[in-house]
């Protein structure tokens, strides 16, 4: 996340992910959420956990940050 992230992105700490705790995102339960990781693999598990936790509109960024940066899209450092 510190090396670069999509503008407006929020980081969820690994400890919270492992426990399935998404308290910091509760206010976004009914809004579209795009889950991003380096290549899109870890994000799939996280998205599934979020859907189980009641988040309604969760998708995964195909190809992750690698694809985003490969397309020269803007990042924040």
C-alpha positions as CSV (number, residue, x, y, z in Angstrom):
1,X,0.0,0.0,0.0
2,X,2.9,2.3,0.8
3,X,4.6,1.6,-2.5
4,X,1.5,2.8,-4.3
5,X,-2.3,2.5,-4.3
6,X,-5.3,3.5,-6.3
7,X,-6.5,7.0,-5.4
8,X,-9.1,6.9,-2.7
9,X,-8.2,3.3,-1.7
10,X,-8.4,2.1,1.9
11,X,-6.1,-0.5,3.3
12,X,-7.3,-3.4,5.4
13,X,-4.7,-4.8,7.7
14,X,-3.8,-8.5,7.3
15,X,-4.8,-9.3,10.9
16,X,-8.3,-7.9,10.2
17,X,-8.5,-9.8,6.9
18,X,-7.5,-13.1,8.6
19,X,-10.3,-12.6,11.2
20,X,-12.9,-11.4,8.6
21,X,-13.2,-8.1,10.4
22,X,-14.4,-5.3,8.1
23,X,-15.6,-2.8,10.8
24,X,-13.9,0.1,9.1
25,X,-15.9,-0.5,6.0
26,X,-19.3,-1.0,7.5
27,X,-20.6,2.3,6.2
28,X,-19.9,1.1,2.7
29,X,-21.9,-2.2,2.9
30,X,-24.4,-1.1,0.3
31,X,-22.0,0.7,-2.1
32,X,-19.8,-0.9,-4.8
33,X,-16.4,-2.0,-3.5
34,X,-13.5,-3.1,-5.6
35,X,-11.0,-5.4,-3.8
36,X,-7.4,-5.1,-5.0
37,X,-4.2,-6.9,-4.3
38,X,-0.9,-7.3,-6.2
39,X,-2.2,-9.8,-8.9
40,X,-5.8,-10.3,-8.0
41,X,-5.5,-13.7,-6.3
42,X,-5.7,-12.8,-2.6
43,X,-8.4,-10.3,-3.4
44,X,-10.8,-13.2,-4.4
45,X,-10.7,-14.7,-0.9
46,X,-11.2,-11.3,0.6
47,X,-14.2,-10.5,-1.7
48,X,-15.8,-13.8,-0.8
49,X,-15.4,-13.0,3.0
50,X,-16.9,-9.6,2.5
51,X,-19.9,-11.0,0.6
52,X,-20.4,-13.5,3.5
53,X,-20.3,-10.6,5.9
54,X,-23.2,-8.9,4.2
55,X,-21.4,-6.5,1.8
56,X,-23.7,-6.4,-1.3
57,X,-21.6,-5.2,-4.2
58,X,-18.0,-6.6,-4.0
59,X,-15.8,-7.2,-7.1
60,X,-12.1,-7.9,-7.7
61,X,-9.9,-5.8,-9.9
62,X,-8.8,-8.3,-12.6
63,X,-5.0,-8.5,-12.6
64,X,-4.7,-6.4,-9.4
65,X,-2.3,-3.5,-9.0
66,X,0.1,-5.1,-11.5
67,X,-2.4,-4.7,-14.2
68,X,-3.4,-1.2,-13.0
69,X,0.2,0.0,-13.1
70,X,0.9,-1.8,-16.3
71,X,-1.9,0.3,-17.9
72,X,-0.2,3.4,-16.5
73,X,-3.3,4.4,-14.5
74,X,-2.7,6.8,-11.6
75,X,-1.5,5.7,-8.2
76,X,-0.9,7.6,-4.9
77,X,2.2,7.1,-2.9
